[in-house]
Amino acid sequence: MRTRIKELRARYDLTQEELAKKVGVRRETIVFLEKGKYNPSLKLAYDISKVLNSKIEEVFIFED
Amino acid sequence: MKFRKDKDIIKFIGISLGAILAGIIVFLYIKPFSTIGFLLIMGGLIGLAAGLIAATKSKEDLIEDERSVKVREKAGYSAFIATLLIASMISLLRLLKISPSLTPSRDVAEVVQDIWITGLWIFIVFRWYYNKKGDIE
């Protein structure tokens, strides 16, 4: 899985810390998500997508 | 390196230092309870180290999020399996009497066996409970 969190975060001028605070997780979690090293729960994926004004499938991309 | 000096950190470090001090007194002067003194010193040292590490991090870094919960659960499960494996090996050594120097005494073997049985039963009960509960909070 890869994510577009970094790109979308930059679009909305959000730091990792700010995004983490908005969705109620540690900054570390955002770091791991951006690196594709952590699979978020559906709730966290939904919350992040909402903050970034995007659909879940636009933020989290699953490759076969 | 910046250290946070809020009330919680100061309280935690204070309690840890108190435990170390109490442990030293018990260890040195109350001989029948020297084991308790040793445990207090060790607990205090671990607490002090944890407190100092926590003091270097921001409050946001210490919040419980789903990843830290998952990491802790994974570590706990691995620790449980490792404990069961070690307990099994110690029990097996005693059963087969492979090496007299490695074979634990009867008391140790009985404690290990109790830990093994208790751990396994608690694991089965918790697995059943969490399976019933689901994980919606």
Backbone of each chain as ProteinMPNN parsed JSONL, in Angstrom:
{"seq_chain_A": "MRTRIKELRARYDLTQEELAKKVGVRRETIVFLEKGKYNPSLKLAYDISKVLNSKIEEVFIFED", "coords_chain_A": {"N_chain_A": [[0.834, -1.191, 0.0], [0.498, 2.231, -0.84], [0.64, 5.71, 0.049], [-0.899, 8.974, -0.402], [-0.531, 10.892, 1.396], [1.531, 12.711, 2.125], [1.779, 14.343, -0.108], [-0.845, 15.453, -0.282], [-0.981, 16.666, 2.164], [0.879, 18.669, 1.897], [-0.43, 20.186, 0.027], [-2.487, 21.315, 1.496], [-1.021, 22.701, 3.254], [-0.192, 21.55, 5.701], [1.515, 20.443, 8.598], [3.201, 17.402, 9.654], [2.774, 17.084, 12.343], [0.56, 18.738, 12.812], [-1.421, 17.473, 11.305], [-1.449, 15.031, 12.652], [-2.408, 15.825, 15.158], [-4.963, 16.708, 14.455], [-6.229, 14.324, 13.761], [-5.927, 12.832, 15.979], [-3.666, 11.189, 16.604], [-0.237, 9.987, 17.161], [2.655, 11.836, 16.0], [4.568, 10.197, 14.951], [3.047, 8.072, 13.935], [1.903, 9.185, 11.659], [4.245, 9.547, 10.213], [5.039, 6.853, 9.759], [2.831, 6.049, 8.262], [3.076, 7.639, 5.973], [5.386, 6.568, 4.944], [4.447, 4.186, 4.166], [4.528, 2.085, 5.914], [2.727, 1.293, 7.738], [-0.457, -0.043, 8.317], [-3.418, 1.58, 8.48], [-6.324, 1.742, 10.691], [-9.739, 1.432, 9.578], [-11.18, 3.577, 10.533], [-9.208, 5.496, 11.153], [-8.126, 5.895, 8.614], [-10.349, 6.969, 7.354], [-10.712, 9.33, 8.87], [-8.319, 10.715, 8.277], [-8.568, 11.046, 5.517], [-10.797, 12.688, 5.472], [-9.869, 15.028, 6.723], [-8.042, 15.751, 4.807], [-9.663, 16.409, 2.751], [-10.424, 14.459, 0.81], [-11.239, 11.381, -0.981], [-11.159, 8.12, 0.547], [-9.922, 6.209, -1.134], [-8.423, 7.82, -2.71], [-6.443, 8.712, -1.121], [-5.254, 6.494, 0.101], [-3.6, 4.046, -1.556], [-4.029, 0.978, -2.924], [-2.053, -1.519, -4.289], [-2.116, -4.178, -6.611]], "CA_chain_A": [[0.0, 0.0, 0.0], [1.201, 3.516, -0.74], [-0.323, 6.768, 0.384], [-0.613, 10.306, -0.944], [-0.701, 11.808, 2.532], [2.553, 13.757, 2.086], [1.422, 15.265, -1.204], [-2.07, 16.173, 0.072], [-0.648, 17.484, 3.331], [1.574, 19.849, 1.364], [-1.439, 20.999, -0.654], [-3.243, 22.064, 2.513], [-0.034, 23.351, 4.097], [-0.271, 20.968, 7.046], [2.702, 19.683, 9.004], [2.851, 16.063, 10.176], [2.286, 17.295, 13.699], [-0.8, 19.303, 12.753], [-2.325, 16.411, 10.847], [-1.546, 14.064, 13.75], [-3.263, 16.412, 16.179], [-6.345, 16.759, 13.948], [-6.86, 12.994, 13.732], [-5.751, 12.219, 17.299], [-2.618, 10.155, 16.699], [1.114, 10.519, 17.329], [3.306, 12.252, 14.754], [5.239, 8.973, 14.469], [2.09, 7.272, 13.163], [1.813, 9.825, 10.343], [5.527, 9.239, 9.539], [4.973, 5.468, 9.277], [1.804, 5.982, 7.212], [3.636, 8.235, 4.75], [6.387, 5.642, 4.404], [3.753, 2.954, 3.771], [4.944, 1.012, 6.813], [1.685, 1.008, 8.715], [-1.822, -0.143, 7.798], [-4.301, 2.207, 9.474], [-7.689, 1.205, 10.823], [-10.663, 2.097, 8.657], [-11.56, 4.852, 11.144], [-8.116, 6.463, 10.982], [-8.055, 6.194, 7.177], [-11.486, 7.858, 7.086], [-10.426, 10.633, 9.494], [-7.248, 11.388, 7.525], [-9.137, 11.43, 4.221], [-11.71, 13.797, 5.719], [-9.043, 16.224, 6.969], [-7.376, 16.114, 3.549], [-10.742, 16.653, 1.767], [-10.305, 13.5, -0.304], [-11.844, 10.075, -0.731], [-10.164, 7.179, 1.095], [-9.147, 5.549, -2.204], [-7.492, 8.797, -3.297], [-5.334, 8.892, -0.171], [-4.594, 5.19, 0.299], [-3.658, 3.339, -2.842], [-3.642, -0.43, -2.836], [-1.607, -2.048, -5.58], [-2.189, -5.654, -6.658]], "C_chain_A": [[0.877, 1.254, 0.0], [0.167, 4.602, -0.474], [0.097, 8.089, -0.27], [-0.709, 11.357, 0.165], [0.261, 12.998, 2.435], [2.172, 14.833, 1.06], [0.192, 16.114, -0.831], [-1.857, 17.098, 1.274], [-0.008, 18.796, 2.87], [0.563, 20.79, 0.698], [-2.204, 21.873, 0.338], [-2.329, 22.728, 3.546], [-0.115, 22.88, 5.563], [1.039, 20.27, 7.383], [2.237, 18.313, 9.502], [2.216, 16.198, 11.554], [0.837, 17.811, 13.706], [-1.809, 18.246, 12.324], [-2.555, 15.394, 11.97], [-2.521, 14.567, 14.818], [-4.731, 16.397, 15.74], [-7.018, 15.385, 13.985], [-6.616, 12.203, 15.024], [-4.774, 11.068, 17.358], [-1.266, 10.824, 16.94], [1.696, 10.917, 15.978], [3.988, 11.048, 14.092], [4.325, 8.156, 13.551], [1.943, 7.847, 11.755], [3.085, 9.52, 9.54], [5.465, 7.829, 8.938], [3.943, 5.31, 8.15], [2.37, 6.511, 5.894], [4.675, 7.318, 4.104], [5.748, 4.339, 3.919], [4.102, 1.783, 4.668], [3.895, 0.684, 7.86], [0.325, 0.993, 8.04], [-2.784, 0.466, 8.807], [-5.624, 1.473, 9.582], [-8.567, 1.975, 9.847], [-11.034, 3.486, 9.193], [-10.468, 5.904, 10.928], [-7.99, 6.869, 9.506], [-9.154, 7.185, 6.805], [-11.214, 9.263, 7.624], [-9.38, 11.416, 8.706], [-7.8, 11.901, 6.19], [-10.038, 12.646, 4.374], [-10.927, 15.096, 5.92], [-8.413, 16.704, 5.656], [-8.378, 16.325, 2.399], [-10.659, 15.728, 0.555], [-11.058, 12.219, 0.041], [-10.748, 9.136, -0.222], [-9.284, 6.607, -0.019], [-8.202, 6.523, -2.925], [-6.259, 8.979, -2.396], [-4.534, 7.595, -0.025], [-4.741, 4.361, -0.97], [-3.134, 1.907, -2.679], [-3.263, -0.935, -4.215], [-1.632, -3.567, -5.537], [-0.812, -6.266, -6.869]], "O_chain_A": [[1.863, 1.337, 0.733], [-1.022, 4.429, -0.74], [1.255, 8.295, -0.632], [-0.935, 12.54, -0.092], [-0.138, 14.146, 2.635], [2.236, 16.034, 1.321], [0.182, 17.328, -1.033], [-2.468, 18.161, 1.38], [-0.313, 19.874, 3.38], [0.677, 22.013, 0.788], [-2.526, 23.025, 0.048], [-2.787, 23.243, 4.566], [-0.108, 23.674, 6.503], [1.609, 19.579, 6.539], [1.049, 18.09, 9.74], [1.247, 15.513, 11.881], [0.009, 17.37, 14.504], [-2.896, 18.133, 12.891], [-3.679, 14.953, 12.212], [-3.356, 13.81, 15.314], [-5.626, 16.114, 16.536], [-8.224, 15.286, 14.211], [-7.041, 11.055, 15.149], [-5.001, 10.086, 18.064], [-1.152, 12.05, 16.928], [1.283, 10.401, 14.939], [3.99, 10.897, 12.87], [4.763, 7.62, 12.533], [1.866, 7.103, 10.778], [3.018, 9.267, 8.337], [5.792, 7.629, 7.769], [4.149, 4.543, 7.209], [2.172, 5.913, 4.836], [4.825, 7.293, 2.883], [6.421, 3.491, 3.333], [3.996, 0.627, 4.259], [4.143, -0.111, 8.767], [-0.01, 1.903, 7.282], [-2.95, -0.083, 9.895], [-6.002, 0.696, 8.705], [-8.184, 3.036, 9.352], [-11.182, 4.441, 8.431], [-10.754, 7.047, 10.571], [-7.774, 8.04, 9.193], [-8.925, 8.121, 6.039], [-11.45, 10.258, 6.938], [-9.524, 12.619, 8.489], [-7.536, 13.034, 5.787], [-10.049, 13.531, 3.518], [-11.277, 16.134, 5.358], [-8.271, 17.904, 5.426], [-7.991, 16.409, 1.233], [-10.807, 16.168, -0.585], [-11.459, 11.999, 1.183], [-9.567, 9.324, -0.515], [-8.063, 6.527, 0.122], [-7.301, 6.105, -3.653], [-5.181, 9.351, -2.861], [-3.303, 7.604, -0.027], [-5.846, 4.025, -1.396], [-1.971, 1.675, -2.346], [-4.022, -0.81, -5.176], [-1.219, -4.174, -4.549], [-0.683, -7.488, -6.934]]}, "seq_chain_B": "MKFRKDKDIIKFIGISLGAILAGIIVFLYIKPFSTIGFLLIMGGLIGLAAGLIAATKSKEDLIEDERSVKVREKAGYSAFIATLLIASMISLLRLLKISPSLTPSRDVAEVVQDIWITGLWIFIVFRWYYNKKGDIE", "coords_chain_B": {"N_chain_B": [[19.347, 18.822, 24.78], [15.904, 18.948, 25.55], [14.052, 19.013, 28.569], [10.878, 18.156, 29.789], [9.077, 19.733, 32.419], [6.702, 19.247, 33.757], [3.956, 18.707, 36.13], [3.184, 15.938, 36.283], [5.435, 14.525, 35.341], [7.438, 15.303, 37.187], [6.304, 14.26, 39.511], [6.284, 11.497, 38.929], [9.034, 10.946, 38.589], [9.879, 11.645, 41.121], [8.572, 9.711, 42.72], [9.863, 7.437, 41.754], [12.536, 7.945, 42.54], [12.134, 7.934, 45.279], [11.404, 5.269, 45.65], [13.805, 4.025, 44.992], [15.484, 4.981, 47.029], [14.133, 4.02, 49.331], [14.376, 1.326, 48.767], [17.173, 0.965, 48.915], [17.588, 1.457, 51.636], [16.035, -0.604, 52.798], [17.319, -2.816, 51.657], [19.927, -2.654, 52.709], [19.639, -2.436, 55.515], [17.473, -3.944, 56.525], [17.652, -6.973, 56.698], [16.069, -9.472, 56.436], [14.225, -8.726, 54.508], [15.597, -8.208, 52.211], [15.326, -8.98, 49.53], [12.97, -7.716, 48.739], [13.85, -5.115, 48.965], [15.794, -5.073, 46.934], [14.117, -5.46, 44.718], [12.633, -3.099, 44.869], [14.626, -1.21, 44.336], [15.338, -1.923, 41.716], [12.85, -1.564, 40.396], [12.505, 1.157, 40.867], [14.7, 2.208, 39.441], [14.039, 1.468, 36.82], [11.653, 2.901, 36.589], [12.657, 5.504, 36.871], [14.271, 5.728, 34.59], [12.28, 5.449, 32.616], [10.749, 7.709, 33.212], [12.578, 9.781, 32.67], [12.98, 9.399, 29.94], [10.38, 9.884, 29.033], [10.225, 12.551, 29.731], [11.719, 13.808, 27.812], [10.152, 13.824, 25.622], [7.416, 15.296, 23.745], [4.121, 16.127, 24.977], [2.199, 15.296, 23.169], [3.479, 13.26, 21.821], [3.214, 11.179, 23.51], [0.653, 10.286, 23.617], [-1.871, 7.762, 23.552], [-2.275, 6.02, 20.698], [-3.793, 4.242, 17.908], [-1.708, 2.82, 16.685], [0.307, 2.645, 18.654], [-1.042, 1.146, 20.528], [-1.426, -1.24, 19.095], [1.26, -1.984, 18.743], [2.018, -2.416, 21.399], [0.3, -4.523, 22.062], [1.217, -6.496, 20.337], [3.84, -6.791, 21.247], [3.301, -7.682, 23.824], [2.022, -10.122, 23.327], [4.095, -11.512, 22.049], [5.908, -11.575, 24.162], [4.504, -13.172, 25.92], [4.376, -15.626, 24.524], [7.122, -16.176, 24.404], [7.661, -16.46, 27.132], [6.127, -18.74, 27.711], [7.461, -20.608, 26.09], [10.036, -20.645, 27.247], [9.344, -21.523, 29.807], [8.366, -24.034, 29.119], [10.698, -25.231, 28.164], [12.291, -25.28, 30.471], [10.742, -26.967, 32.071], [10.889, -29.271, 30.545], [13.623, -29.832, 30.649], [13.842, -30.518, 33.314], [12.234, -32.755, 33.388], [13.539, -34.547, 31.648], [16.035, -34.571, 32.716], [18.473, -33.726, 31.524], [20.845, -32.17, 31.822], [22.51, -31.922, 34.816], [23.423, -29.508, 35.87], [21.922, -27.614, 34.574], [19.392, -28.326, 35.213], [16.55, -27.298, 36.905], [15.816, -26.652, 40.42], [13.437, -28.461, 42.533], [11.521, -26.713, 43.603], [11.703, -24.425, 41.933], [11.002, -25.576, 39.497], [8.366, -26.305, 40.015], [7.146, -23.804, 40.353], [7.551, -22.732, 37.801], [6.018, -24.5, 36.302], [3.492, -23.904, 37.316], [3.246, -21.26, 36.416], [3.21, -21.698, 33.68], [0.853, -23.244, 33.3], [-1.103, -21.484, 34.385], [-0.74, -19.197, 32.751], [-1.403, -20.206, 30.231], [-4.123, -20.92, 30.548], [-5.239, -18.411, 31.194], [-4.721, -17.094, 28.823], [-6.35, -18.559, 27.027], [-8.897, -17.979, 28.095], [-9.002, -15.154, 27.838], [-8.771, -14.916, 25.051], [-11.149, -16.062, 24.219], [-12.926, -14.215, 25.41], [-12.266, -11.723, 24.141], [-12.815, -12.413, 21.568], [-15.567, -12.71, 21.639], [-16.283, -10.14, 22.255], [-15.592, -8.408, 20.154], [-14.097, -5.528, 18.52], [-15.011, -2.941, 18.689], [-15.001, 0.242, 20.008]], "CA_chain_B": [[18.095, 18.075, 24.952], [14.951, 19.658, 26.411], [13.276, 18.164, 29.477], [9.626, 18.728, 30.281], [9.098, 19.762, 33.888], [5.342, 19.383, 34.275], [3.644, 18.061, 37.413], [3.164, 14.474, 36.178], [6.807, 14.025, 35.205], [8.126, 15.514, 38.466], [5.72, 13.303, 40.46], [6.733, 10.149, 38.562], [10.467, 10.84, 38.891], [9.967, 11.69, 42.585], [8.177, 8.395, 43.246], [10.937, 6.494, 41.391], [13.685, 8.208, 43.421], [11.712, 7.477, 46.602], [11.469, 3.801, 45.653], [15.236, 3.652, 45.016], [15.981, 5.289, 48.373], [13.524, 3.048, 50.25], [14.985, 0.04, 48.427], [18.541, 0.922, 49.456], [17.479, 1.331, 53.104], [15.556, -1.964, 53.108], [18.347, -3.778, 51.235], [21.104, -2.6, 53.574], [19.41, -2.501, 56.96], [16.452, -4.916, 56.968], [18.136, -8.155, 55.978], [15.071, -10.483, 55.993], [13.46, -8.239, 53.354], [16.551, -7.672, 51.215], [14.808, -9.212, 48.166], [12.021, -6.631, 48.458], [14.69, -3.929, 48.754], [16.381, -5.183, 45.596], [13.045, -5.232, 43.738], [12.3, -1.664, 44.906], [15.703, -0.487, 43.634], [15.21, -2.195, 40.274], [11.625, -0.901, 39.943], [12.782, 2.596, 40.887], [15.614, 2.53, 38.329], [13.261, 1.369, 35.573], [10.733, 4.049, 36.613], [13.443, 6.723, 36.648], [14.653, 5.744, 33.169], [11.056, 5.717, 31.846], [10.382, 9.104, 33.474], [13.509, 10.667, 31.952], [12.681, 9.27, 28.501], [9.102, 10.582, 28.806], [10.451, 13.997, 29.886], [12.329, 14.356, 26.594], [9.165, 13.817, 24.534], [6.309, 16.228, 23.935], [2.923, 15.444, 25.483], [1.499, 14.679, 22.027], [4.181, 12.026, 21.453], [2.936, 10.129, 24.488], [-0.75, 9.872, 23.625], [-2.117, 6.395, 23.097], [-3.036, 5.947, 19.464], [-4.022, 2.844, 17.529], [-0.459, 2.13, 16.374], [1.013, 2.301, 19.887], [-1.787, 0.042, 21.152], [-1.104, -2.449, 18.325], [2.657, -2.332, 19.046], [2.046, -2.973, 22.753], [-0.362, -5.831, 22.04], [2.117, -7.429, 19.644], [4.962, -7.057, 22.153], [2.772, -8.477, 24.927], [1.775, -11.473, 22.826], [5.407, -12.141, 21.837], [6.492, -11.831, 25.484], [3.772, -14.303, 26.479], [4.83, -16.845, 23.834], [8.509, -16.424, 24.834], [7.596, -16.971, 28.514], [5.644, -20.127, 27.646], [8.513, -21.447, 25.516], [11.095, -20.812, 28.249], [8.779, -22.383, 30.858], [8.311, -25.404, 28.575], [12.068, -25.77, 28.091], [12.736, -25.571, 31.84], [10.005, -28.165, 32.506], [11.428, -30.405, 29.785], [14.949, -30.126, 31.218], [13.651, -31.209, 34.596], [11.642, -34.052, 33.087], [14.522, -35.423, 31.009], [17.281, -34.491, 33.502], [19.545, -33.739, 30.529], [22.095, -31.687, 32.398], [22.231, -31.61, 36.223], [23.695, -28.098, 36.181], [20.849, -26.789, 34.008], [18.094, -28.775, 35.724], [16.181, -26.461, 38.049], [15.409, -27.351, 41.646], [12.032, -28.856, 42.537], [10.703, -25.512, 43.848], [11.695, -23.601, 40.708], [10.246, -26.316, 38.475], [6.929, -26.22, 40.35], [6.7, -22.426, 40.051], [7.531, -22.607, 36.339], [4.861, -25.271, 35.834], [2.293, -23.119, 37.664], [3.189, -20.107, 35.493], [2.865, -22.255, 32.364], [-0.577, -23.618, 33.292], [-1.913, -20.271, 34.593], [-0.626, -18.365, 31.55], [-2.142, -20.826, 29.133], [-5.555, -20.793, 30.832], [-5.63, -16.999, 31.078], [-4.701, -16.803, 27.381], [-7.551, -19.158, 26.415], [-10.078, -17.228, 28.566], [-8.986, -13.825, 27.209], [-9.03, -15.049, 23.619], [-12.594, -16.277, 24.127], [-13.584, -12.959, 25.783], [-12.087, -10.704, 23.098], [-13.489, -12.912, 20.38], [-16.986, -12.415, 21.832], [-16.485, -8.704, 22.412], [-15.296, -7.628, 18.952], [-13.191, -4.493, 19.016], [-15.574, -1.592, 18.548], [-14.977, 0.934, 21.311]], "C_chain_B": [[17.179, 18.789, 25.948], [14.181, 18.674, 27.28], [11.991, 18.872, 29.885], [9.657, 18.7, 31.801], [7.679, 19.89, 34.437], [5.109, 18.475, 35.487], [3.744, 16.528, 37.347], [4.57, 13.888, 36.136], [7.55, 14.129, 36.543], [7.636, 14.491, 39.494], [6.256, 11.891, 40.203], [8.212, 9.942, 38.918], [10.672, 10.838, 40.416], [9.64, 10.338, 43.204], [9.28, 7.367, 42.967], [12.146, 6.675, 42.302], [13.382, 7.74, 44.842], [11.82, 5.962, 46.717], [12.927, 3.336, 45.731], [15.793, 3.839, 46.434], [15.452, 4.275, 49.389], [14.152, 1.671, 50.027], [16.373, -0.099, 49.018], [18.497, 0.723, 50.973], [17.07, -0.093, 53.492], [16.65, -2.993, 52.816], [19.516, -3.828, 52.227], [20.806, -2.891, 55.041], [18.358, -3.498, 57.409], [16.692, -6.211, 56.199], [17.047, -9.16, 55.559], [14.287, -10.052, 54.756], [14.355, -7.706, 52.241], [16.076, -7.876, 49.768], [13.836, -8.106, 47.774], [12.791, -5.338, 48.182], [15.281, -3.911, 47.362], [15.324, -4.889, 44.525], [12.641, -3.752, 43.685], [13.353, -0.852, 44.143], [15.55, -0.666, 42.123], [13.985, -1.478, 39.685], [11.835, 0.606, 39.848], [13.667, 3.015, 39.73], [14.875, 2.501, 36.987], [12.312, 2.562, 35.464], [11.463, 5.348, 36.294], [13.823, 6.848, 35.17], [13.432, 6.086, 32.308], [10.634, 7.18, 31.992], [11.269, 10.067, 32.687], [13.261, 10.607, 30.443], [11.404, 10.046, 28.176], [9.29, 12.097, 28.864], [11.048, 14.626, 28.628], [11.315, 14.457, 25.45], [8.044, 14.814, 24.814], [5.087, 15.436, 24.386], [2.197, 14.702, 24.364], [2.141, 13.349, 21.635], [3.809, 10.869, 22.369], [1.478, 9.675, 24.489], [-0.867, 8.449, 23.078], [-2.858, 6.479, 21.773], [-3.085, 4.495, 19.013], [-2.727, 2.095, 17.233], [0.279, 1.735, 17.655], [0.288, 1.163, 20.616], [-1.462, -1.282, 20.456], [0.307, -2.938, 18.655], [2.736, -3.001, 20.415], [1.414, -4.362, 22.779], [0.539, -6.891, 21.414], [3.279, -7.82, 20.558], [4.509, -7.949, 23.306], [2.561, -9.926, 24.513], [3.101, -12.222, 22.635], [6.052, -12.484, 23.178], [5.823, -13.048, 26.12], [4.252, -15.62, 25.858], [6.258, -17.205, 24.283], [8.525, -17.003, 26.248], [7.148, -18.43, 28.52], [6.73, -21.064, 27.121], [9.618, -21.715, 26.54], [10.613, -21.728, 29.376], [8.727, -23.834, 30.391], [9.696, -26.028, 28.566], [12.585, -26.149, 29.477], [12.046, -26.838, 32.352], [10.565, -29.416, 31.834], [12.797, -30.834, 30.323], [14.808, -30.935, 32.496], [13.146, -32.633, 34.354], [12.703, -35.036, 32.566], [15.85, -35.481, 31.769], [18.507, -34.542, 32.589], [20.882, -33.32, 31.152], [21.834, -31.291, 33.847], [22.444, -30.133, 36.542], [22.582, -27.181, 35.659], [19.475, -27.148, 34.568], [17.707, -27.95, 36.95], [15.775, -27.29, 39.265], [13.909, -27.629, 41.588], [11.125, -27.629, 42.691], [10.561, -24.666, 42.585], [10.825, -24.272, 39.647], [8.751, -26.229, 38.733], [6.362, -24.843, 40.022], [6.553, -22.241, 38.538], [6.302, -23.309, 35.765], [3.548, -24.513, 36.116], [2.126, -21.941, 36.716], [2.695, -20.572, 34.127], [1.363, -22.535, 32.28], [-1.458, -22.374, 33.424], [-1.925, -19.409, 33.331], [-1.462, -18.9, 30.414], [-3.654, -20.678, 29.33], [-6.022, -19.36, 30.664], [-5.685, -16.603, 29.597], [-5.978, -17.314, 26.708], [-8.803, -18.35, 26.798], [-10.145, -15.86, 27.888], [-9.294, -13.923, 25.717], [-10.53, -15.231, 23.379], [-13.329, -14.958, 24.367], [-13.476, -11.919, 24.664], [-12.751, -11.112, 21.789], [-14.98, -12.598, 20.443], [-17.238, -10.914, 21.713], [-16.382, -7.939, 21.092], [-14.313, -6.541, 19.357], [-13.698, -3.08, 18.762], [-15.6, -0.939, 19.921], [-16.055, 2.002, 21.368]], "O_chain_B": [[17.604, 19.183, 27.034], [13.716, 17.638, 26.804], [12.01, 20.039, 30.276], [10.191, 17.769, 32.403], [7.461, 20.55, 35.453], [5.925, 17.616, 35.821], [4.314, 15.899, 38.238], [4.865, 12.894, 36.799], [8.202, 13.181, 36.978], [8.427, 13.926, 40.249], [6.632, 11.18, 41.135], [8.593, 8.91, 39.469], [11.529, 10.121, 40.932], [10.342, 9.871, 44.101], [9.596, 6.536, 43.819], [12.72, 5.698, 42.783], [14.257, 7.215, 45.53], [12.266, 5.433, 47.736], [13.247, 2.381, 46.439], [16.481, 2.967, 46.964], [16.208, 3.738, 50.2], [14.424, 0.942, 50.981], [16.721, -1.148, 49.56], [19.26, -0.068, 51.528], [17.662, -0.706, 54.38], [16.886, -3.911, 53.602], [20.027, -4.902, 52.545], [21.612, -3.515, 55.732], [18.347, -3.873, 58.582], [16.035, -6.501, 55.199], [17.09, -9.658, 54.434], [13.746, -10.891, 54.036], [13.942, -6.871, 51.436], [16.374, -7.066, 48.89], [13.857, -7.613, 46.646], [12.437, -4.567, 47.289], [15.279, -2.883, 46.685], [15.585, -4.172, 43.558], [12.346, -3.216, 42.617], [13.02, 0.072, 43.402], [15.62, 0.295, 41.356], [14.066, -0.866, 38.62], [11.408, 1.25, 38.89], [13.429, 4.047, 39.102], [15.054, 3.376, 36.14], [12.175, 3.163, 34.398], [10.962, 6.187, 35.546], [13.714, 7.921, 34.575], [13.521, 6.902, 31.39], [10.216, 7.814, 31.023], [10.786, 11.042, 32.111], [13.324, 11.625, 29.753], [11.341, 10.769, 27.182], [8.616, 12.843, 28.153], [10.905, 15.828, 28.401], [11.583, 15.097, 24.433], [7.757, 15.136, 25.967], [5.023, 14.221, 24.2], [1.65, 13.62, 24.576], [1.462, 12.429, 21.18], [4.061, 9.71, 22.042], [1.1, 8.792, 25.259], [-0.065, 8.009, 22.254], [-3.985, 6.973, 21.741], [-2.496, 3.62, 19.648], [-2.629, 0.894, 17.486], [0.816, 0.631, 17.747], [0.926, 0.319, 21.245], [-1.25, -2.305, 21.107], [0.535, -4.135, 18.825], [3.418, -4.011, 20.587], [1.924, -5.27, 23.436], [0.617, -8.024, 21.889], [3.66, -8.987, 20.647], [5.23, -8.857, 23.72], [2.884, -10.847, 25.263], [3.228, -13.392, 22.998], [6.665, -13.541, 23.328], [6.482, -13.856, 26.776], [4.503, -16.597, 26.564], [6.569, -18.374, 24.512], [9.296, -17.917, 26.541], [7.712, -19.257, 29.236], [6.906, -22.17, 27.631], [10.08, -22.846, 26.691], [11.353, -22.592, 29.846], [9.007, -24.753, 31.161], [9.863, -27.198, 28.91], [13.227, -27.185, 29.653], [12.679, -27.68, 32.989], [10.698, -30.47, 32.455], [13.093, -32.023, 30.438], [15.54, -31.895, 32.734], [13.567, -33.581, 35.016], [12.757, -36.193, 32.983], [16.688, -36.34, 31.495], [19.452, -35.291, 32.837], [21.894, -34.01, 31.03], [21.014, -30.407, 34.095], [21.74, -29.565, 37.377], [22.328, -26.115, 36.219], [18.517, -26.389, 34.424], [18.453, -27.907, 37.928], [15.437, -28.469, 39.15], [13.2, -27.112, 40.724], [10.104, -27.509, 42.013], [9.464, -24.248, 42.215], [10.017, -23.621, 38.986], [7.959, -26.096, 37.801], [5.259, -24.718, 39.491], [5.57, -21.675, 38.059], [5.635, -22.793, 34.868], [2.635, -24.483, 35.291], [1.019, -21.648, 36.263], [1.863, -19.916, 33.5], [0.691, -22.128, 31.332], [-2.43, -22.212, 32.686], [-2.979, -18.948, 32.894], [-2.145, -18.148, 29.718], [-4.377, -20.35, 28.389], [-7.069, -19.107, 30.068], [-6.58, -15.872, 29.174], [-6.606, -16.603, 25.924], [-9.654, -18.07, 25.954], [-11.206, -15.448, 27.419], [-10.014, -13.08, 25.183], [-11.104, -14.639, 22.465], [-14.246, -14.614, 23.622], [-14.474, -11.307, 24.283], [-13.189, -10.269, 21.007], [-15.591, -12.26, 19.429], [-18.244, -10.472, 21.159], [-17.036, -6.907, 20.937], [-13.741, -6.62, 20.444], [-12.913, -2.141, 18.635], [-16.148, -1.491, 20.876], [-16.191, 2.689, 22.381]]}, "name": "protein", "num_of_chains": 2, "seq": "MRTRIKELRARYDLTQEELAKKVGVRRETIVFLEKGKYNPSLKLAYDISKVLNSKIEEVFIFEDMKFRKDKDIIKFIGISLGAILAGIIVFLYIKPFSTIGFLLIMGGLIGLAAGLIAATKSKEDLIEDERSVKVREKAGYSAFIATLLIASMISLLRLLKISPSLTPSRDVAEVVQDIWITGLWIFIVFRWYYNKKGDIE"}
